[in-house]
Amino acid sequence: MQKIGQYPAQSIDVPKGLEKNLGAYAISLYKKGLINRNSGYGLGAVTYIRRLVEDKTDELIEVAAQLAESHNIDAATVKKIRNTATERTTYDQKLKIAATVLPDALIIDGVNPLAELYKLVSEGVHELTEEECIAVADETTSVFEFIFTNLRATTKARHDFVDKVKKWAGLKAPQPDASEAK
């Protein structure tokens, strides 16, 4: 038995929010990964997605640092997160380091999103079967899409709101007592 086609065809459309945040080169890698995944080439899909994660690791770390700032995490911890981006090491080590300094407030139900991303992209290329690589590609793309669309947008919105509240609070500073003005 041979499969001739599928209707509707599996899509390589990229969500608008993700496309806006990635840039042309990253989108081309992402689409190649989706094409491989849709064609049943799990190893190829994981390889393209891994390359995309490698290229975007520093941005992932910056998103984590901005999210930490928006949750009023202490400046020293935020600095540690940002410092991982400048480490002279491999991308997987950067993600691993960033995952260890991510504050508890940014852990989702006990799961560290950077640690999960690190784990997903590291296993596929070297250890897994085609079918397992397809599953990893699916998981990695969902984590990646969440971070680069929802998490980035949420972080920016939170930063904007915090700045607005701080500005508003500054405008509503306590007024001097009328008796002190005389």
Disulfide bonds with the S-S distance in Angstrom:
none
